[in-house]
Amino acid sequence: MTSPSKAATAQKSSSFDFSGRVLRKKNISAEYLKLAIQENDKEKSTTVYIPRNEPVCTPSEFNFLYLDAIIHVQGCLNAEGYHHVTQCNLVKCAPNIKMIKEILVLPNYFSFASTMSMDEEELQLLVEENTKKIVVNSIIEKITGKRAKALPRYRPGRIKRSDMDILENKEAEGTVDDNGPTQSSWMLCQPCQPLNNTISFDRKKESVVNLPDGANDLVSAHGKLTRSEYLETKKNNQATWFIERIKQFEKLPTRFLDVGGGRGDLAVQIALHFPEALVVVVDNNESSVLAGREYAAKCGVENRIEFCCVNFSDYMEEYDAGCQGCVDFVLALHACGDLSDMALSFASSRQCNFIICPCCYPKRYLAPFVPHWHGFCTDRERDSLSRLVELDDHREVSRRAMLVVNSMRKTAFEKQNVELEEFDDKISKRNIALVGAGCLS
């Protein structure tokens, strides 16, 4: 069978509109891709033709026409009986490792959660807290509705000798010895623990639980804990540390900016503990922002928290243009990758106090923005250090790499009187925060 001619496609006699699974595909010309699609209620497949040079596929970020993907197609039958597609949408991701990996590298990967039978927050937590292999396997299980025949065998993260060489060289580069500091432009720092003897991190039961309905007993992306247990023993205690640390500043802030705090875990606690404070939450995950607004309303603080569903770089432009109210304190509790660095840059350039606790060290979402600490290392050193931070199976190595990276971050903003502070690693393995321009009372 040949591809439909342009003249034939122009003579449209009837339309079609259906969804189905991609059974076969074939590149038949430079102009058309031929697909065989199996509709759910039909025994025979339908052959359709998708034009290569027309913007008919949504989403357009990548090619989703994989075998076993479920797609929705619309178009017209021409005079020769060909199904010419004018609109093609992804309905469900194929249980295909390559396709899933292509989605996960996109900056807006979480927006594809529904195609994987997940919600956006569930997918984001899964990606942030697990290895790529476990993430892909879990997504395939979600898509198929079946457990994998054999779960991935647990193997502790492997430490590459080349990565350890880089870590040891960077530690030596930033170390001050008996002969004084090295010629390095940065200095390796040790964190202080100002609150470890004053805060008790006990299991807490909140009157309002910040989880979707029915999600309390679901296993979280954080190991064996349910989502409710993770919230009570980890997330709430992380917020407690932030609250208590804010209280140590000589002058309490009045307008906070919470970067990447969509669901409002930290923002709501700030509003409850500081009755005069206003909080602005900036997050580009729409479902998280909607959940945060609902949580704030349930806690009675919705009038003092503004949720902005926008990229942080766009927020910064609006802020500098005077379209956003001034803030005097910047917070980021586990803002992923270079989002923490952009929050640091924002706080420093606008002379705001801040507490920023980075996570997901290898992630880069905000190019062309370049984190300031990258100026103290090569690309290879940056990649090696970031990989080592994520090795929770090797806690001592992970912590050493975190100290190197955050020491370089501290040096990049030394004019802000930045200190490294550490909280209990029982509530998070990413437990080193950068605290700027604050003084302990």
C-alpha positions as CSV (number, residue, x, y, z in Angstrom):
1,M,0.0,0.0,0.0
2,T,1.3,3.4,-0.9
3,S,1.0,6.6,1.1
4,P,-1.9,8.9,0.3
5,S,-1.3,11.7,-2.2
6,K,-1.7,15.3,-1.3
7,A,-4.5,15.6,-3.8
8,A,-6.3,12.6,-2.3
9,T,-6.0,13.9,1.3
10,A,-7.6,17.2,0.2
11,Q,-10.7,15.4,-0.9
12,K,-12.1,14.5,2.5
13,S,-15.3,12.6,2.6
14,S,-15.8,11.6,6.3
15,S,-14.1,12.0,9.7
16,F,-12.9,9.6,12.3
17,D,-12.2,9.9,16.1
18,F,-11.0,7.0,18.2
19,S,-8.4,5.8,20.7
20,G,-6.4,2.6,20.6
21,R,-3.1,0.8,21.1
22,V,-0.3,1.1,18.6
23,L,0.3,-2.4,17.3
24,R,2.6,-1.7,14.3
25,K,4.3,1.2,12.7
26,K,6.2,1.8,9.5
27,N,8.1,4.6,7.9
28,I,6.6,4.6,4.4
29,S,8.0,7.9,3.1
30,A,9.5,11.2,4.1
31,E,6.0,12.6,4.5
32,Y,4.0,9.9,6.3
33,L,4.3,7.4,9.1
34,K,1.9,4.5,8.9
35,L,0.4,3.1,12.2
36,A,-1.9,0.1,12.9
37,I,-4.1,1.0,15.9
38,Q,-6.1,-1.6,17.8
39,E,-9.3,-0.1,19.3
40,N,-10.5,-1.6,22.5
41,D,-13.8,-3.0,21.2
42,K,-12.6,-4.1,17.8
43,E,-10.9,-7.3,16.6
44,K,-9.2,-5.7,13.6
45,S,-6.8,-2.9,13.7
46,T,-7.2,0.4,11.8
47,T,-4.4,1.8,9.6
48,V,-3.8,5.5,9.9
49,Y,-1.3,7.9,8.3
50,I,0.4,10.6,10.3
51,P,2.0,13.4,8.4
52,R,5.6,14.0,9.4
53,N,5.8,17.7,8.5
54,E,2.6,18.9,10.2
55,P,2.2,19.7,13.9
56,V,-0.5,17.1,14.6
57,C,1.0,15.4,17.7
58,T,0.4,16.5,21.2
59,P,2.6,16.6,23.3
60,S,5.2,17.8,20.8
61,E,8.2,17.6,23.1
62,F,9.2,14.1,22.0
63,N,8.1,11.2,19.8
64,F,5.6,9.2,21.8
65,L,4.5,6.9,18.9
66,Y,5.9,3.7,20.5
67,L,4.4,0.3,20.1
68,D,1.8,-0.4,22.9
69,A,1.3,3.3,23.6
70,I,-2.4,4.2,23.7
71,I,-3.1,7.2,21.5
72,H,-6.2,9.2,20.5
73,V,-6.4,10.1,16.8
74,Q,-8.7,12.4,14.8
75,G,-8.8,13.1,11.1
76,C,-10.6,12.5,7.8
77,L,-11.0,9.7,5.3
78,N,-10.1,10.8,1.9
79,A,-11.6,9.7,-1.4
80,E,-9.2,6.7,-1.6
81,G,-10.2,5.6,1.9
82,Y,-7.0,6.5,3.7
83,H,-7.2,7.6,7.4
84,H,-5.4,10.9,7.3
85,V,-4.6,12.1,10.9
86,T,-5.0,15.8,11.8
87,Q,-4.7,15.4,15.6
88,C,-2.9,12.8,17.6
89,N,-2.7,12.8,21.5
90,L,-0.9,10.6,23.9
91,V,-3.4,8.8,26.3
92,K,-1.2,6.2,28.0
93,C,2.5,5.7,27.9
94,A,3.8,2.4,26.6
95,P,5.5,0.1,29.1
96,N,8.7,0.8,27.2
97,I,11.9,1.6,29.0
98,K,13.2,3.9,26.3
99,M,9.9,5.9,26.1
100,I,9.8,6.3,29.9
101,K,13.4,7.5,30.0
102,E,12.7,10.0,27.3
103,I,9.8,11.4,29.4
104,L,11.8,11.5,32.6
105,V,14.5,13.8,31.2
106,L,12.0,16.4,30.2
107,P,11.8,19.5,32.5
108,N,8.0,19.0,32.8
109,Y,8.1,15.2,33.1
110,F,5.6,15.3,36.0
111,S,2.9,16.6,33.6
112,F,2.9,13.2,31.9
113,A,1.9,11.5,35.2
114,S,-1.7,10.8,34.1
115,T,-0.3,8.8,31.1
116,M,1.5,6.5,33.6
117,S,-1.6,6.0,35.8
118,M,-0.2,8.3,38.5
119,D,-0.8,11.8,39.9
120,E,1.9,14.5,39.5
121,E,3.1,14.5,43.1
122,E,3.4,10.7,43.2
123,L,5.6,10.7,40.1
124,Q,7.7,13.6,41.3
125,L,8.3,11.9,44.7
126,L,9.1,8.6,42.9
127,V,11.7,10.3,40.7
128,E,13.3,12.4,43.5
129,E,13.8,9.6,45.9
130,N,14.8,6.5,43.9
131,T,17.3,5.3,41.4
132,K,16.4,5.5,37.7
133,K,16.0,1.7,37.4
134,I,13.5,1.5,40.3
135,V,11.6,4.5,38.9
136,V,11.3,2.9,35.5
137,N,10.3,-0.4,36.9
138,S,7.7,1.2,39.2
139,I,6.2,3.1,36.3
140,I,5.9,0.0,34.1
141,E,4.1,-1.7,37.0
142,K,1.7,1.3,37.2
143,I,1.0,1.2,33.5
144,T,0.4,-2.5,33.2
145,G,-1.3,-3.0,36.6
146,K,0.9,-6.0,37.2
147,R,3.8,-6.6,39.5
148,A,7.1,-7.2,37.8
149,K,7.9,-10.9,37.4
150,A,11.0,-10.2,39.5
151,L,11.6,-7.0,41.4
152,P,14.9,-5.4,40.7
153,R,17.5,-7.0,43.0
154,Y,18.7,-4.4,45.5
155,R,22.3,-3.5,45.0
156,P,24.0,-0.7,47.0
157,G,25.1,2.2,44.8
158,R,28.5,1.6,43.4
159,I,31.3,4.1,44.0
160,K,33.5,4.7,41.0
161,R,37.2,5.0,41.8
162,S,37.4,8.0,39.5
163,D,34.6,9.8,41.4
164,M,36.4,9.1,44.8
165,D,39.6,10.5,43.3
166,I,37.8,13.7,42.4
167,L,36.2,13.9,45.9
168,E,39.5,13.5,47.7
169,N,41.2,16.0,45.4
170,K,38.5,18.6,46.0
171,E,38.7,18.0,49.8
172,A,42.4,18.5,49.7
173,E,42.0,21.6,47.5
174,G,39.6,23.3,50.0
175,T,41.4,22.2,53.2
176,V,43.4,24.6,55.4
177,D,46.5,23.0,56.9
178,D,49.2,24.1,59.3
179,N,50.8,26.1,56.5
180,G,47.6,28.1,56.0
181,P,45.0,27.8,53.3
182,T,45.7,26.4,49.9
183,Q,45.7,28.5,46.7
184,S,42.1,27.4,46.2
185,S,39.4,30.1,45.7
186,W,37.1,28.3,48.1
187,M,37.4,26.7,51.5
188,L,36.0,23.4,52.8
189,C,33.7,24.1,55.8
190,Q,32.2,22.0,58.6
191,P,28.5,22.6,59.4
192,C,27.3,23.6,62.8
193,Q,24.4,22.1,64.6
194,P,22.7,25.0,66.5
195,L,19.4,23.3,67.2
196,N,20.2,19.6,67.7
197,N,20.0,19.9,71.5
198,T,16.9,22.0,71.5
199,I,14.5,20.2,69.1
200,S,12.9,16.9,69.8
201,F,11.9,15.2,66.5
202,D,9.0,13.0,67.7
203,R,6.4,11.3,65.6
204,K,3.6,13.9,65.2
205,K,0.0,13.5,64.3
206,E,-1.4,16.6,62.6
207,S,-5.1,17.5,62.9
208,V,-5.1,18.2,59.2
209,V,-3.2,15.7,57.0
210,N,-1.7,17.2,53.9
211,L,-2.3,14.2,51.6
212,P,-4.8,13.4,48.8
213,D,-7.9,11.5,49.8
214,G,-7.2,7.8,50.2
215,A,-3.4,8.2,50.0
216,N,-2.6,7.8,53.7
217,D,-1.8,4.1,53.5
218,L,-0.2,4.1,50.1
219,V,3.5,3.2,50.1
220,S,5.5,6.3,49.5
221,A,8.4,6.8,47.2
222,H,10.6,6.9,50.3
223,G,11.3,3.2,51.0
224,K,8.9,1.2,53.2
225,L,7.1,4.1,54.8
226,T,3.5,4.9,53.8
227,R,2.8,8.4,52.7
228,S,1.2,9.2,56.0
229,E,4.2,7.9,57.9
230,Y,6.6,9.8,55.7
231,L,4.7,13.0,56.3
232,E,4.6,12.5,60.1
233,T,8.1,11.3,60.7
234,K,10.1,13.2,58.0
235,K,8.4,16.1,56.2
236,N,6.7,17.6,59.3
237,N,9.9,17.4,61.3
238,Q,11.9,19.1,58.5
239,A,9.4,21.9,58.7
240,T,9.8,22.0,62.5
241,W,13.6,22.5,62.1
242,F,13.0,25.4,59.7
243,I,10.5,27.0,62.1
244,E,12.8,26.8,65.0
245,R,15.8,28.1,63.0
246,I,13.7,31.1,61.8
247,K,13.0,32.0,65.5
248,Q,16.8,32.3,66.1
249,F,17.1,35.3,63.8
250,E,17.4,38.6,65.6
251,K,14.6,40.2,63.5
252,L,11.7,38.1,62.6
253,P,10.7,38.4,58.9
254,T,7.2,39.6,57.8
255,R,7.1,38.3,54.2
256,F,8.5,34.9,53.3
257,L,9.1,33.5,49.9
258,D,8.9,29.7,49.7
259,V,10.6,28.4,46.6
260,G,9.3,25.1,45.3
261,G,6.9,24.6,48.2
262,G,3.8,23.7,46.2
263,R,1.8,21.5,48.6
264,G,2.3,24.1,51.4
265,D,3.8,21.8,54.1
266,L,6.3,24.5,55.2
267,A,4.3,27.6,54.2
268,V,1.3,26.6,56.3
269,Q,3.5,25.9,59.4
270,I,5.1,29.3,59.0
271,A,1.7,31.0,58.8
272,L,0.5,29.1,61.9
273,H,3.6,29.9,64.0
274,F,4.1,33.5,62.9
275,P,0.6,35.2,62.9
276,E,1.9,38.5,61.4
277,A,3.7,36.8,58.5
278,L,2.7,36.6,54.8
279,V,4.0,33.8,52.7
280,V,4.4,33.6,48.9
281,V,4.8,30.0,47.5
282,V,6.2,29.7,44.0
283,D,5.9,26.3,42.2
284,N,5.3,25.3,38.6
285,N,3.5,22.1,39.5
286,E,-0.2,23.0,39.1
287,S,-1.6,20.0,41.0
288,S,0.7,20.6,44.0
289,V,-0.3,24.3,44.0
290,L,-4.0,23.4,44.0
291,A,-3.4,20.9,46.9
292,G,-1.4,23.6,48.8
293,R,-4.3,26.1,48.5
294,E,-6.7,23.5,49.7
295,Y,-4.5,22.6,52.7
296,A,-4.0,26.3,53.6
297,A,-7.8,26.7,53.6
298,K,-8.4,23.7,55.8
299,C,-5.8,25.2,58.3
300,G,-7.5,28.6,58.2
301,V,-4.5,30.5,56.8
302,E,-5.4,30.9,53.2
303,N,-5.6,34.7,53.5
304,R,-1.9,34.9,54.4
305,I,-0.5,32.5,51.8
306,E,-0.3,33.3,48.1
307,F,0.3,30.4,45.8
308,C,1.9,31.2,42.4
309,C,1.9,28.5,39.8
310,V,4.8,29.8,37.7
311,N,8.4,29.0,36.9
312,F,10.8,30.6,39.4
313,S,12.8,32.3,36.7
314,D,9.5,34.0,35.5
315,Y,8.7,35.0,39.0
316,M,12.1,36.7,39.4
317,E,11.4,38.7,36.3
318,E,8.0,39.8,37.6
319,Y,9.6,40.6,41.0
320,D,12.3,42.8,39.4
321,A,9.6,44.5,37.3
322,G,7.7,45.4,40.5
323,C,4.8,43.1,39.8
324,Q,5.3,41.1,43.0
325,G,5.4,42.4,46.6
326,C,8.8,42.6,48.3
327,V,10.0,39.7,50.4
328,D,12.5,39.8,53.2
329,F,13.2,36.0,53.8
330,V,13.7,33.2,51.2
331,L,13.1,29.6,52.0
332,A,13.7,26.4,50.0
333,L,13.1,23.1,51.7
334,H,14.5,20.5,49.3
335,A,14.1,22.5,46.1
336,C,15.4,20.2,43.4
337,G,18.8,20.7,41.9
338,D,19.6,24.1,40.5
339,L,16.3,25.5,41.8
340,S,18.1,25.8,45.2
341,D,20.9,27.6,43.5
342,M,18.5,30.0,41.8
343,A,16.9,30.6,45.2
344,L,20.3,31.4,46.6
345,S,21.1,33.8,43.8
346,F,17.7,35.5,44.2
347,A,18.2,35.9,48.0
348,S,21.8,37.2,47.7
349,S,21.2,39.7,45.0
350,R,18.2,41.1,46.8
351,Q,19.9,41.1,50.2
352,C,17.3,38.8,51.8
353,N,17.9,36.5,54.7
354,F,17.5,32.8,53.7
355,I,17.5,29.2,54.7
356,I,18.0,26.9,51.8
357,C,18.3,23.1,52.0
358,P,19.2,21.6,48.6
359,C,18.4,18.1,47.3
360,C,18.5,16.2,44.0
361,Y,22.0,17.5,43.5
362,P,22.5,16.2,39.9
363,K,19.2,17.7,38.5
364,R,19.4,20.6,36.1
365,Y,16.0,22.2,35.2
366,L,16.8,25.8,34.7
367,A,19.3,26.1,31.8
368,P,20.8,28.5,30.7
369,F,21.0,29.5,34.4
370,V,24.4,28.3,35.7
371,P,24.8,27.8,39.5
372,H,27.5,29.9,41.0
373,W,29.4,27.0,42.6
374,H,30.1,25.5,39.1
375,G,32.7,28.2,38.8
376,F,34.9,26.3,41.4
377,C,35.0,23.0,39.5
378,T,35.0,21.4,36.1
379,D,32.0,19.8,34.5
380,R,33.4,16.4,35.3
381,E,34.1,17.3,38.9
382,R,30.6,18.7,39.2
383,D,29.0,15.5,37.8
384,S,31.1,13.2,40.0
385,L,30.4,15.2,43.2
386,S,26.6,15.3,42.5
387,R,26.5,11.5,41.9
388,L,28.3,10.8,45.2
389,V,25.9,13.0,47.1
390,E,23.0,10.7,46.0
391,L,24.7,7.5,47.3
392,D,22.6,7.0,50.5
393,D,24.0,3.5,50.8
394,H,27.4,5.1,51.5
395,R,26.4,7.7,54.0
396,E,29.9,8.9,54.9
397,V,30.8,9.4,51.3
398,S,27.5,11.1,50.5
399,R,28.0,13.5,53.4
400,R,31.6,14.4,52.4
401,A,30.4,15.2,48.9
402,M,27.6,17.3,50.2
403,L,30.1,19.3,52.3
404,V,32.3,20.0,49.3
405,V,29.4,21.1,47.1
406,N,27.8,23.3,49.8
407,S,31.2,24.7,50.8
408,M,31.5,26.0,47.3
409,R,28.0,27.3,47.4
410,K,28.9,29.1,50.7
411,T,32.0,30.7,49.1
412,A,30.0,31.9,46.1
413,F,27.8,33.9,48.5
414,E,30.3,34.8,51.2
415,K,29.2,38.4,51.3
416,Q,25.9,37.2,52.7
417,N,27.4,35.9,55.9
418,V,26.5,32.3,54.9
419,E,26.8,29.4,57.3
420,L,26.4,25.7,56.8
421,E,24.1,24.1,59.3
422,E,23.1,20.4,59.8
423,F,20.0,18.8,61.2
424,D,19.3,15.2,62.2
425,D,19.8,12.8,59.3
426,K,17.0,10.6,60.7
427,I,14.5,13.1,59.2
428,S,16.4,13.5,55.9
429,K,19.6,12.4,54.3
430,R,19.8,15.8,52.5
431,N,20.3,17.6,55.8
432,I,22.7,20.4,55.2
433,A,21.2,23.8,54.9
434,L,22.7,27.2,53.9
435,V,21.7,29.9,56.3
436,G,22.3,33.5,55.2
437,A,22.7,36.8,57.0
438,G,21.2,35.4,60.2
439,C,22.6,35.5,63.7
440,L,22.0,33.2,66.6
441,S,20.5,35.0,69.6
